[in-house]
Amino acid sequence: QVHLVESGGGLVQAGGSLKLSCAASGGTFRRYIMGWFRQAPGKEREFVAAINESGGRRQYAGSVKGRFTISRDNAENTAYLQMNSLKPEDTAVYYCTAAVAFDHILRVRSEEYDNWGQGTQVTVSS
């Protein structure tokens, strides 16, 4: 099991940027596919982005593609989510997640991840 701690959330105006960080400990970070999900009030948790173990492959939800960038630093045991051109509809609690995938296929369903951080609030004002 790997322990995940998110940081970097906050309040930003529409059109602004934020960079979320996810610090991992207690596991071999480079073995994990990393993902970001978000959950807005009254809505289900939804996939945002995922990155493979080496960082060479990424996948994004259509709603964030071209605005968000997922990355990782295996030497620092940290994953990131750079969010640009933020919109009010991006307001949510953002969760970092990790999974070991022996087939190395990126996961987009929350039930396929078994390690979760506590979440960080992102609020985008109009």
N, C-alpha and C positions, 0 to 999 in steps of 0.2 A: 504494500500500500504506500502511496505517496501523499504527503500532506501539502495542500495548496492554499496559498494566501494571496488574494487579489488586493490591489491598491490602484489609486489613480482616478477613481471616480470623483464626481463633483457636479457643480452647476455651471452650465455654459450656455451662451446665447446661440440661437440658430445660426448656422454657418461656421461656427467655431470648431475647435479640435480638442480632443483629449487623447491621452495615451494610457491605456491600462496595462498594468504589470501583473504577472502571476508567478510568484516565487514558490518553487517546489523543494521539498525536503523529504528525507526518509526513503527515497527510492532511487533507482538509476534513471535519471531524467531522460537520457537519450533513448531509452527503450520505449518511451510512451508517445503515442499520438496525442496531441494537445488540441483542445477545442474551446471555443467560447460559445456560450448560450446566453440568452437574455429572457427575462420574464417581466412583462408589464402588468400593472394591477388588473385583475380580472381576466387575464389572458393566460394561455398555456405557455410553458417554457418553449422557446424556439431556438433553432440552430442559427448561429451567426457565421462562424468560420472554424476551419480545422486545418492543421498542418501536420505533415508526417514527421517521422522520427528525426530525419536529417535536416528538415526544413526546405527540402527541394520541391515539395508538392503542397499546394494549398487549395482549399475549396471554400467558396463563400455562398451565403444566401443571396438570392437575387436582389433583395431589398438593400443590401449593403455593398454589393459588388461595385468596384470603382471608387468607393469612398473609404472603406475600411481595409486595413492591411494587417494580417496576422504574421508574426515572426517569432523566432525563438533563438536563444543563445544557450547552447548546451554546456558551454564552459561556465556559465553563470546560473544554470538550472532555472532559467526564467523564460516565460513566454510573454508575448506582448500583443496588444491589439491597438493599433493606431487608428483613430477614428477622425475623419475629416468631413467637412461639409455636413455637420450634424443637423438633424431635423428634430422637431418636437416629437415625432413618432419613434425616435430612437430612445426616448425616455424609458428606462427599465432598470431592474437590477441585473447586472452582468455577472455571469458565473464562469469561472475557469474550470476546465475538466480534463481528465487524462484517462487514457485507456491503453492497455497493451493489446496490440492487434497482430497476431502471428501472420496474418495474410497481408499486413501493411496497407490495407485499404482504409481510406479515410472514413470516419464515422460521422453521420449527420443526425442520428437519432439519440436522444438523451439516454434511453435505456441501454445503449451500447457502451456507455461510460460508467465507470464504477468508482471514480475518485472525483470529488467536487470540493471547490472552495466555498467560503461562506457568502460570497457575493459582494459586489460594490455598486452603489447607487450612481446612476448617470441620469441627470435631469437636464433637458434641453428646453430652454424657454424661447417663446416665439417673439 
